[in-house]
Amino acid sequence: MSDSVFASVVQAPEDPILGVTVAYNKDQSPVKLNLGVGAYRTEEGKPLVLNVVRKAEQMLVNDHPAIQENRVTTVQCLSGTGSLRVGAEFLARHYHEKSIYIPQPTWGNHPKVFTLAGLALGRSWERTIRAIVLLHACAHNPTGVDPTSDQWEQIRQLMRSKGLLPFFDSAYQGFASGNLDADAGSIRLFVADGGECLAAQSYAKNMGLYGERVGALSIVCKTADTATRVESQLKLVIRPMYSNPPIHGASIVATILKDGDMYTEWSVELKAMADRIISMRQQLYDALCARGTPGDWSHIIKQIGMFTFTGLNTNQVAFMTKEYHIYMTSDGRISMAGLSSRTVPHLADAIHAAVTVLHRSAISGSYRAILNRSSHDLTSE
């Protein structure tokens, strides 16, 4: 692991428009004039930095070694999906292995994002070296089943020993435990060992900015020089895709992250959101038990995050939609955030009826296998 997996990435040429500023900055002439920048300039020809922005910048403290060493390159993307796509296209162009191994099951959009970007879906990564492996950072979608801290460490050791490249999808930070730091633990574990990894991060849900599509792709490299070259190539991926991301939502996120008091306030509000989801889990579980609904429903309170993978089959889901006007994905995944104390009884009635009328256990064998996985299973697949 001494050599960077991005060692072959070369410095990309400057964009013909954005490169104008680079060329201008290199020009030593006292009469130089830059008319290529479409951004506000002062009478002195300099960018205007607002006083409030300067204050926010002074509050920002980068205390992680990888950040201090300039080994992390981060680009703003269009929420989590856009971050995954940019990372996938970068890897398809510059990483020698074109296969990516994704969890089973996983978010339905993952296969499309990666294959359309030029990567192939792998099948059995335990026999593969140097391949890309997608990992849900926390609050696995759709199962709500995350590895324990010990299991994450075993996964890290196995992946590093095989030279596998981790690509984290962090869409629900804060919704798993209610704690931002705890939910980032899996990514930080891989960053701390000095190895390389990618992380696609969304602020759409945990900041209530879904319509703003705020996200970021971070690539942790071996050296600052590698990070610089990687960033130059990321720009070439982004330029023909969306050129520049919108600023409004990103400015809101940046303001909150840079202000200590606002960050604390956000953390408290996020914890309240996570706690309400936990409460909905308990209420649904209690309601099903009270009705004597066939099957073991303890997985509802064992799972974490925004979603519950109920185990209801396609026919049961269709029955609930037709008879009870309840809508969910056909695999039985439900968003716990969409429930309230008022609607839990209605859902419990629908599930009870679906399971009873259709005479089938609500928990599929495939889900039961996921729920009962041991540490050995998680690190040997």
Phi, psi and chi 1 to 4 in degrees:
 res  aa     phi    psi   chi1   chi2   chi3   chi4
   1 MET       -   13.3  -65.2  -62.3  -67.0      -
   2 SER   -74.0  -29.7   58.2      -      -      -
   3 ASP   -94.0  145.5  -65.0  -30.1      -      -
   4 SER   -73.1  139.8  170.5      -      -      -
   5 VAL   -71.4  -12.3  -63.0      -      -      -
   6 PHE  -105.2   21.3  -55.3  118.1      -      -
   7 ALA   -61.5  -29.4      -      -      -      -
   8 SER   -84.8   -4.6   61.1      -      -      -
   9 VAL   -69.8  126.3  174.8      -      -      -
  10 VAL   -99.1  161.5  -60.7      -      -      -
  11 GLN   -67.6  125.5 -177.7   70.5   26.2      -
  12 ALA   -78.9  151.4      -      -      -      -
  13 PRO   -68.1  155.2   25.6  -35.1      -      -
  14 GLU   -69.3  147.3  -64.3  -68.3  -15.1      -
  15 ASP   -64.0  140.7  178.5   86.2      -      -
  16 PRO   -60.0  -26.5   17.0  -30.5      -      -
  17 ILE   -94.0  -52.4  -63.1  177.0      -      -
  18 LEU   -66.2  -26.0  -58.7 -178.7      -      -
  19 GLY   -69.1  -15.7      -      -      -      -
  20 VAL   -59.4  -43.3  170.2      -      -      -
  21 THR   -66.6  -38.1  -61.9      -      -      -
  22 VAL   -61.6  -45.2  176.1      -      -      -
  23 ALA   -65.1  -38.7      -      -      -      -
  24 TYR   -61.0  -44.2  169.9   81.8      -      -
  25 ASN   -64.8  -28.5  -68.9  -25.9      -      -
  26 LYS   -81.2  -19.7  -68.0  179.0  179.8  179.0
  27 ASP   -71.8  128.2 -168.1  -26.9      -      -
  28 GLN   -94.6    1.5  -60.2  -60.7  -46.3      -
  29 SER   -67.2  137.4  172.8      -      -      -
  30 PRO   -73.6  -12.1   26.1  -34.7      -      -
  31 VAL  -108.2   15.5  -64.4      -      -      -
  32 LYS   -64.6  149.0   64.7  179.7 -178.5  179.2
  33 LEU  -142.1  125.0  178.8   62.5      -      -
  34 ASN  -104.2  110.8 -174.8    4.4      -      -
  35 LEU  -113.6   18.6  -61.0  179.9      -      -
  36 GLY  -100.1   -7.8      -      -      -      -
  37 VAL   -91.3  122.8  178.8      -      -      -
  38 GLY   -92.5   50.4      -      -      -      -
  39 ALA  -136.8  156.0      -      -      -      -
  40 TYR   -63.7  140.0 -176.6   81.3      -      -
  41 ARG  -130.0  150.3  -70.1  -66.8 -176.6  -95.7
  42 THR   -78.6  177.8   64.8      -      -      -
  43 GLU   -60.5  -25.7 -176.1   65.9   20.6      -
  44 GLU   -86.4    1.3  -68.7   74.8   29.1      -
  45 GLY    81.3   16.7      -      -      -      -
  46 LYS  -109.5  153.9  -62.7 -179.6  179.3 -179.4
  47 PRO   -62.4  144.8  -19.4   31.8      -      -
  48 LEU   -90.4  117.2  175.9   63.2      -      -
  49 VAL  -104.5  114.6 -179.4      -      -      -
  50 LEU   -65.7  145.9  -56.4  179.7      -      -
  51 ASN   -58.7  -38.1  -70.5  -29.1      -      -
  52 VAL   -65.8  -32.4   67.8      -      -      -
  53 VAL   -68.3  -41.1  173.2      -      -      -
  54 ARG   -60.7  -40.2  -67.3 -174.0 -173.8  -83.6
  55 LYS   -64.5  -40.6  -68.1  177.7 -178.3  178.0
  56 ALA   -65.4  -39.7      -      -      -      -
  57 GLU   -63.2  -37.2  -72.6  178.2  -25.6      -
  58 GLN   -67.3  -22.7  -68.2  171.2    1.6      -
  59 MET   -82.3  -16.2  -63.7  176.1 -176.0      -
  60 LEU   -78.2  125.9 -179.3   62.3      -      -
  61 VAL  -122.8  117.7  178.0      -      -      -
  62 ASN   -96.5  106.2  -65.7  -31.7      -      -
  63 ASP  -112.2    6.8   58.6   -3.3      -      -
  64 HIS   -91.5  135.9 -165.2  -74.3      -      -
  65 PRO   -53.3  -41.1  -27.6   35.1      -      -
  66 ALA   -62.2  -33.9      -      -      -      -
  67 ILE   -75.9  -43.3  -63.2  176.1      -      -
  68 GLN   -60.2  -33.5  -70.3 -178.4  -25.9      -
  69 GLU   -87.8    5.2  -64.2  162.3    8.3      -
  70 ASN    58.5   34.2  -64.3  -43.4      -      -
  71 ARG   -93.5   -2.5  -65.8 -168.1  -70.5  109.7
  72 VAL  -110.3  125.9 -176.5      -      -      -
  73 THR  -110.5  130.9 -178.4      -      -      -
  74 THR  -127.8  133.7  -59.3      -      -      -
  75 VAL  -125.4  139.9  -70.2      -      -      -
  76 GLN   -74.7  133.9 -176.0 -171.2  -23.9      -
  77 CYS  -129.8  179.9  -58.6      -      -      -
  78 LEU   -89.2   85.6  -55.0 -177.4      -      -
  79 SER    58.4 -162.0 -160.6      -      -      -
  80 GLY   -69.2  -40.2      -      -      -      -
  81 THR   -62.9  -45.6  -56.1      -      -      -
  82 GLY   -63.8  -36.0      -      -      -      -
  83 SER   -65.5  -41.7  -57.9      -      -      -
  84 LEU   -63.0  -42.1  -70.5  168.0      -      -
  85 ARG   -67.7  -42.9 -178.1   60.7 -177.9  -93.2
  86 VAL   -62.4  -44.6  169.5      -      -      -
  87 GLY   -62.7  -39.9      -      -      -      -
  88 ALA   -65.3  -43.1      -      -      -      -
  89 GLU   -67.5  -36.4  -65.6 -137.5    5.8      -
  90 PHE   -62.0  -46.0  168.2   79.4      -      -
  91 LEU   -66.4  -38.3  -68.1  172.4      -      -
  92 ALA   -62.9  -29.8      -      -      -      -
  93 ARG   -86.4  -33.9  -63.5 -176.1 -169.3 -175.4
  94 HIS  -124.7   -6.3  -59.8  -73.0      -      -
  95 TYR  -101.6  138.8 -167.1   57.0      -      -
  96 HIS   -70.7  -23.3   60.5  -84.1      -      -
  97 GLU   -99.4  125.0  174.3   58.9   54.2      -
  98 LYS  -101.1   11.5  -52.3  -55.8  179.6 -173.4
  99 SER  -106.2  140.4  -65.5      -      -      -
 100 ILE  -125.5  136.7 -175.8  166.7      -      -
 101 TYR  -106.5  123.2  -64.5   81.6      -      -
 102 ILE  -115.1  155.3   63.5  177.6      -      -
 103 PRO   -64.3  155.3  -20.8   33.2      -      -
 104 GLN  -124.1  114.4  -65.9  -65.8  -25.2      -
 105 PRO   -81.3  173.7   32.6  -36.9      -      -
 106 THR  -149.4  179.1 -166.7      -      -      -
 107 TRP   -59.9  135.3  179.5   43.6      -      -
 108 GLY   -61.0  -22.8      -      -      -      -
 109 ASN   -85.0  -14.9 -150.8   23.0      -      -
 110 HIS   -57.1  -51.0  -82.1  147.8      -      -
 111 PRO   -57.5  -40.6  -24.4   34.9      -      -
 112 LYS   -66.3  -44.4  -57.6 -177.7 -171.6   73.9
 113 VAL   -58.5  -45.6  168.2      -      -      -
 114 PHE   -78.9  -39.9  -67.0  115.1      -      -
 115 THR   -69.8  -39.0   54.8      -      -      -
 116 LEU   -68.0  -22.8  -71.8  174.9      -      -
 117 ALA   -82.1   -9.8      -      -      -      -
 118 GLY   110.1    7.3      -      -      -      -
 119 LEU   -99.0  151.5  -63.3  176.3      -      -
 120 ALA  -102.5  144.4      -      -      -      -
 121 LEU   -80.2  121.8  -59.3 -177.9      -      -
 122 GLY   -79.8  172.1      -      -      -      -
 123 ARG  -118.6  -49.4  -65.2 -174.1  177.9  -85.1
 124 SER  -133.2   90.0   53.7      -      -      -
 125 TRP   -74.0  -10.5   64.3  -93.0      -      -
 126 GLU   -67.2  -17.8   71.6  -86.8   13.5      -
 127 ARG  -105.6   13.6  -67.4 -171.5  -65.6  -87.4
 128 THR  -116.5  145.4  -56.2      -      -      -
 129 ILE  -121.1  148.7   59.1  172.6      -      -
 130 ARG    67.3   12.9  -51.8  -75.2  -75.2 -175.7
 131 ALA   -84.4  173.7      -      -      -      -
 132 ILE   -96.7  137.3  -49.9  158.5      -      -
 133 VAL  -127.4  123.9  177.4      -      -      -
 134 LEU   -83.2  132.6  178.0   71.5      -      -
 135 LEU  -128.1  134.6  -60.5  168.0      -      -
 136 HIS   -79.5  119.2  -65.9 -128.4      -      -
 137 ALA   -60.7  -39.7      -      -      -      -
 138 CYS  -165.9  166.4   65.9      -      -      -
 139 ALA    50.4   59.7      -      -      -      -
 140 HIS   -49.8  132.0 -177.2  -83.7      -      -
 141 ASN  -109.3  114.7  178.0    9.5      -      -
 142 PRO  -107.1   -2.2   37.1  -36.6      -      -
 143 THR   -78.9  -27.6   68.6      -      -      -
 144 GLY    71.4   17.3      -      -      -      -
 145 VAL  -111.0  114.0  179.4      -      -      -
 146 ASP  -108.1  150.9  -73.2   -3.0      -      -
 147 PRO   -63.3  153.2  -20.9   33.1      -      -
 148 THR   -76.5  173.3   64.4      -      -      -
 149 SER   -60.0  -42.4  -63.8      -      -      -
 150 ASP   -64.6  -39.9  -71.0  -19.2      -      -
 151 GLN   -67.2  -37.7  -70.9  169.1  -18.5      -
 152 TRP   -60.3  -40.7  -89.0  122.1      -      -
 153 GLU   -64.5  -39.5  173.7   56.9   20.6      -
 154 GLN   -65.6  -39.9  -66.8  178.4   54.5      -
 155 ILE   -62.0  -43.5  -66.7  170.0      -      -
 156 ARG   -59.9  -48.7 -174.5 -164.2   66.4   80.1
 157 GLN   -60.7  -43.3  -68.2 -179.6   14.9      -
 158 LEU   -64.7  -45.4  176.7   64.0      -      -
 159 MET   -66.9  -41.2  -69.4 -173.3   62.2      -
 160 ARG   -66.8  -36.3  -68.3  -50.7 -165.3 -165.5
 161 SER   -66.6  -27.8   69.3      -      -      -
 162 LYS   -97.3   -0.9  -68.0  178.7  174.6  -71.1
 163 GLY    69.4   26.7      -      -      -      -
 164 LEU   -77.8  143.0  -60.6  167.7      -      -
 165 LEU   -97.2  115.1 -179.6   62.8      -      -
 166 PRO   -77.8  135.0   -6.7   23.5      -      -
 167 PHE  -125.5  104.5 -167.5  161.3      -      -
 168 PHE   -87.3  137.3  -75.4   95.4      -      -
 169 ASP  -108.5  108.0 -176.5   -1.5      -      -
 170 SER  -109.9   86.3 -179.4      -      -      -
 171 ALA  -100.9  -15.7      -      -      -      -
 172 TYR  -133.5   34.8  -60.0  102.6      -      -
 173 GLN   -58.1  126.4 -175.2  179.7   -1.5      -
 174 GLY   101.2  -22.1      -      -      -      -
 175 PHE   -88.7  -14.0  -77.7  114.3      -      -
 176 ALA   -78.4  -57.8      -      -      -      -
 177 SER  -107.9  -14.7   66.7      -      -      -
 178 GLY    88.3    1.2      -      -      -      -
 179 ASN  -123.3  122.2 -177.0  -75.6      -      -
 180 LEU   -63.0  -41.3  -70.6  162.5      -      -
 181 ASP   -67.9  -43.4  -69.4  -40.3      -      -
 182 ALA   -62.4  -40.1      -      -      -      -
 183 ASP   -73.9  -14.3  -72.7   -1.8      -      -
 184 ALA   -95.1    2.9      -      -      -      -
 185 GLY   -58.2  -39.4      -      -      -      -
 186 SER   -64.9  -43.1   58.6      -      -      -
 187 ILE   -66.7  -45.4  -58.9  176.9      -      -
 188 ARG   -63.1  -29.2  -67.6  175.9 -178.3  176.5
 189 LEU   -62.7  -42.0 -171.3   67.2      -      -
 190 PHE   -75.7  -33.0  -81.5   78.9      -      -
 191 VAL   -70.5  -36.1  175.0      -      -      -
 192 ALA   -67.0  -22.7      -      -      -      -
 193 ASP   -84.2    1.6   68.1    9.3      -      -
 194 GLY    86.0   -3.4      -      -      -      -
 195 GLY   -81.4 -178.5      -      -      -      -
 196 GLU  -105.4  151.0  -68.0  170.6  -49.4      -
 197 CYS  -164.5  167.7   64.3      -      -      -
 198 LEU  -120.6  148.7  -66.0   84.4      -      -
 199 ALA  -140.4  119.6      -      -      -      -
 200 ALA   -97.1  123.3      -      -      -      -
 201 GLN  -123.3  135.3 -169.1  169.9   12.1      -
 202 SER  -115.5  138.1  169.9      -      -      -
 203 TYR  -109.2    7.5  -67.4   97.1      -      -
 204 ALA   -64.2  -43.3      -      -      -      -
 205 LYS   -93.1  -43.7  -58.0  174.7 -175.1   68.6
 206 ASN   -77.2   -6.8   59.3   14.5      -      -
 207 MET  -119.2    7.6  -78.8 -161.1 -179.8      -
 208 GLY    62.9   35.4      -      -      -      -
 209 LEU  -118.6   39.9  -68.9  169.4      -      -
 210 TYR   -58.5  -40.4 -159.9   83.5      -      -
 211 GLY   -73.0  -13.2      -      -      -      -
 212 GLU   -90.3  -15.6  -62.1  -66.3  -18.0      -
 213 ARG    53.6   58.3  -45.4  -55.7  -65.1  149.6
 214 VAL   -98.1  124.8 -173.0      -      -      -
 215 GLY  -157.0  173.1      -      -      -      -
 216 ALA  -151.5  144.3      -      -      -      -
 217 LEU  -110.8  123.8  170.7   69.4      -      -
 218 SER  -116.2  134.7  -64.9      -      -      -
 219 ILE  -120.2  118.3  -59.0 -177.2      -      -
 220 VAL   -90.4  121.5 -178.1      -      -      -
 221 CYS  -111.5  173.8  -56.6      -      -      -
 222 LYS   -74.0  -38.6  -75.8  -78.0 -171.2  178.3
 223 THR  -136.3  163.7   65.9      -      -      -
 224 ALA   -65.2  -36.6      -      -      -      -
 225 ASP   -63.4  -42.5  175.9   66.3      -      -
 226 THR   -62.4  -42.7  -57.8      -      -      -
 227 ALA   -59.9  -38.8      -      -      -      -
 228 THR   -63.5  -44.1  -61.5      -      -      -
 229 ARG   -68.8  -38.8  -73.3 -177.0  -79.7  115.8
 230 VAL   -62.0  -43.5  165.7      -      -      -
 231 GLU   -61.5  -38.7 -177.7  176.5   -2.7      -
 232 SER   -62.8  -35.8   71.9      -      -      -
 233 GLN   -78.1  -30.8  -67.7  -68.3  -13.5      -
 234 LEU   -62.7  -36.7  -74.0  172.6      -      -
 235 LYS   -61.7  -35.5  -69.5  177.8 -179.6  178.4
 236 LEU   -71.6  -27.7  -66.1 -168.2      -      -
 237 VAL   -72.3  -42.7  172.7      -      -      -
 238 ILE   -75.2  -36.9  -69.0  171.6      -      -
 239 ARG   -53.3  -50.0 -177.6   60.7  167.4  161.1
 240 PRO   -83.2   -5.2   30.1  -34.9      -      -
 241 MET   -89.3  -56.3 -171.1 -178.8  -66.4      -
 242 TYR  -144.7    6.8   53.7   88.4      -      -
 243 SER    61.7  -70.6 -172.1      -      -      -
 244 ASN  -137.1  140.0  -74.1  -71.3      -      -
 245 PRO   -80.5  159.8   30.5  -35.0      -      -
 246 PRO   -65.9  151.6   23.2  -33.3      -      -
 247 ILE  -101.6  -23.7 -166.1  171.7      -      -
 248 HIS   -62.0  -57.8  179.7   68.6      -      -
 249 GLY   -62.0  -40.2      -      -      -      -
 250 ALA   -63.1  -36.4      -      -      -      -
 251 SER   -65.6  -36.9  -62.5      -      -      -
 252 ILE   -63.8  -47.0  -66.1  173.1      -      -
 253 VAL   -61.4  -46.7  171.6      -      -      -
 254 ALA   -61.0  -40.3      -      -      -      -
 255 THR   -61.9  -44.2  -60.5      -      -      -
 256 ILE   -66.7  -42.8  -65.7  171.8      -      -
 257 LEU   -67.8  -29.0  -65.4 -179.4      -      -
 258 LYS   -88.6  -18.5  -67.3  175.3 -179.5  179.4
 259 ASP  -100.8  118.8 -173.6  -67.4      -      -
 260 GLY   -57.8  -45.3      -      -      -      -
 261 ASP   -66.5  -41.6  -68.7  -22.4      -      -
 262 MET   -69.0  -37.0  -64.2 -176.5   73.3      -
 263 TYR   -62.0  -43.1 -176.9   88.5      -      -
 264 THR   -63.4  -42.3  -60.7      -      -      -
 265 GLU   -62.3  -42.0 -175.6  176.8   -6.8      -
 266 TRP   -61.0  -44.5  172.8   46.4      -      -
 267 SER   -59.8  -41.3  -59.3      -      -      -
 268 VAL   -66.2  -44.3  170.7      -      -      -
 269 GLU   -66.4  -38.0  -70.1 -172.5  -68.4      -
 270 LEU   -64.8  -40.0 -175.5   55.5      -      -
 271 LYS   -61.2  -39.3  177.8   65.4  163.5   57.0
 272 ALA   -64.0  -38.3      -      -      -      -
 273 MET   -64.0  -45.1  -66.2  161.8   67.0      -
 274 ALA   -64.2  -40.2      -      -      -      -
 275 ASP   -64.7  -36.8  -73.6  -14.1      -      -
 276 ARG   -65.9  -38.2 -164.6 -171.4   80.6   80.6
 277 ILE   -63.7  -42.2  -69.5  174.8      -      -
 278 ILE   -61.4  -40.3  -66.3  171.8      -      -
 279 SER   -63.0  -39.3  173.9      -      -      -
 280 MET   -65.4  -36.3  -69.0  -58.1  101.2      -
 281 ARG   -60.8  -48.4  -69.9 -175.6 -178.6  -80.2
 282 GLN   -63.7  -42.3 -171.9   65.5   52.6      -
 283 GLN   -64.2  -40.4  -70.7 -176.5   41.5      -
 284 LEU   -67.1  -44.0  178.4   58.3      -      -
 285 TYR   -59.7  -46.7  171.7   72.5      -      -
 286 ASP   -62.1  -39.3  -69.3  -16.8      -      -
 287 ALA   -66.2  -39.9      -      -      -      -
 288 LEU   -67.9  -39.4  -68.5  170.9      -      -
 289 CYS   -65.0  -40.8  -70.1      -      -      -
 290 ALA   -63.8  -30.0      -      -      -      -
 291 ARG   -87.4   -7.0  -72.9  161.3  175.8   73.2
 292 GLY    68.5   31.5      -      -      -      -
 293 THR   -61.3  126.6  -54.3      -      -      -
 294 PRO   -57.0  141.6  -25.3   35.9      -      -
 295 GLY   108.1  164.8      -      -      -      -
 296 ASP   -97.6  115.4  178.3    7.3      -      -
 297 TRP  -104.9   16.9  -61.9   93.6      -      -
 298 SER   -66.3  -19.4   61.1      -      -      -
 299 HIS   -62.0  -24.5   59.4  -77.3      -      -
 300 ILE   -62.5  -39.5  -67.7  176.4      -      -
 301 ILE   -91.3   -9.8   53.3  177.1      -      -
 302 LYS   -85.7  -27.9  -69.5  178.4 -179.6  177.2
 303 GLN   -72.7  163.6  -65.6  170.1    2.5      -
 304 ILE  -132.3  164.6   57.7  177.0      -      -
 305 GLY    92.0 -168.4      -      -      -      -
 306 MET   -75.6  -28.3 -175.4  172.9  -69.5      -
 307 PHE  -110.2  155.0  -61.6  104.3      -      -
 308 THR  -122.2  127.4  -76.3      -      -      -
 309 PHE   -91.6   92.6 -164.6   48.3      -      -
 310 THR   -66.6  -30.7   61.8      -      -      -
 311 GLY    90.8   -1.8      -      -      -      -
 312 LEU   -63.4  138.1  -65.4  167.8      -      -
 313 ASN   -87.2  177.5   60.0   44.3      -      -
 314 THR   -60.0  -41.8  -57.0      -      -      -
 315 ASN   -65.2  -39.5  -69.3  -25.9      -      -
 316 GLN   -67.4  -39.0  -69.0  164.9  -24.8      -
 317 VAL   -63.2  -43.9  170.2      -      -      -
 318 ALA   -63.5  -38.2      -      -      -      -
 319 PHE   -62.8  -43.9  170.9   86.3      -      -
 320 MET   -66.0  -33.9  -68.7  169.1   60.6      -
 321 THR   -69.8  -45.3  -59.7      -      -      -
 322 LYS   -68.6  -46.4 -179.6  179.8  178.8 -179.0
 323 GLU   -90.0  -27.2  -58.9  -63.8  -28.0      -
 324 TYR  -122.7   -1.2  -72.4   83.6      -      -
 325 HIS    59.6   38.3  -52.4  -79.9      -      -
 326 ILE  -107.2  128.4  -66.4  174.2      -      -
 327 TYR  -114.4  134.4  -62.2   83.6      -      -
 328 MET  -157.4  171.7   65.9 -175.5   77.4      -
 329 THR   -67.9  153.8   56.1      -      -      -
 330 SER   -65.2  -17.9   60.6      -      -      -
 331 ASP   -85.1    4.5   61.7   -0.6      -      -
 332 GLY    87.0   12.0      -      -      -      -
 333 ARG   -80.3  131.3 -173.0 -162.2   76.9  170.6
 334 ILE  -124.3  147.0   61.5  175.0      -      -
 335 SER   -88.6  115.3  171.0      -      -      -
 336 MET   -66.9  -25.6  -61.2  -53.2  -61.5      -
 337 ALA   -68.7  -18.2      -      -      -      -
 338 GLY   -83.2   -4.4      -      -      -      -
 339 LEU   -94.3  159.9  -80.3  176.2      -      -
 340 SER  -143.0  168.5   67.1      -      -      -
 341 SER   -58.6  -29.5  -61.5      -      -      -
 342 ARG   -73.9  -34.0  178.2 -179.7   58.7   83.1
 343 THR   -96.2  -13.0   57.4      -      -      -
 344 VAL   -56.7  -46.1  162.4      -      -      -
 345 PRO   -58.4  -38.9  -26.1   36.6      -      -
 346 HIS   -63.7  -43.9 -179.4   59.3      -      -
 347 LEU   -65.0  -43.1  176.0   60.1      -      -
 348 ALA   -61.3  -40.9      -      -      -      -
 349 ASP   -60.9  -42.5  -72.5  -18.7      -      -
 350 ALA   -66.3  -44.9      -      -      -      -
 351 ILE   -63.7  -44.1  -67.2  176.2      -      -
 352 HIS   -59.2  -44.9 -178.5   83.5      -      -
 353 ALA   -65.6  -43.1      -      -      -      -
 354 ALA   -62.2  -43.3      -      -      -      -
 355 VAL   -70.1  -40.5  173.5      -      -      -
 356 THR   -73.8  -48.2  -55.9      -      -      -
 357 VAL   -66.6  -41.1  171.2      -      -      -
 358 LEU   -86.7   -3.1  -61.6 -177.9      -      -
 359 HIS    54.8   43.4  -56.7  -68.4      -      -
 360 ARG  -137.3  144.6  -70.1 -166.1   60.9  179.1
 361 SER   -63.6  139.2  171.6      -      -      -
 362 ALA   -76.3  -17.4      -      -      -      -
 363 ILE  -102.0  113.4  -55.2  177.8      -      -
 364 SER   -72.9  156.1   67.0      -      -      -
 365 GLY   -62.7  -35.6      -      -      -      -
 366 SER   -65.1  -39.8   60.7      -      -      -
 367 TYR   -70.3  -39.0  175.8   71.3      -      -
 368 ARG   -60.3  -35.5 -163.2  179.2  -68.3  -81.8
 369 ALA   -65.2  -40.9      -      -      -      -
 370 ILE   -63.3  -44.9  -65.6  170.2      -      -
 371 LEU   -64.6  -33.1 -168.7   63.1      -      -
 372 ASN   -98.2   12.3  -66.0  -32.1      -      -
 373 ARG   -59.3  140.7  -84.4 -176.4  179.2  174.4
 374 SER   -94.6  172.7   65.1      -      -      -
 375 SER   -59.5  -37.2  171.8      -      -      -
 376 HIS   -63.7  -41.2  174.2   74.1      -      -
 377 ASP   -60.8  -43.7  -66.0  -30.2      -      -
 378 LEU   -64.8  -29.4  -78.1  168.1      -      -
 379 THR  -105.3    4.9   56.5      -      -      -
 380 SER  -119.4   -1.3   62.1      -      -      -
 381 GLU   -84.4      -  -71.8 -167.6   -9.9      -
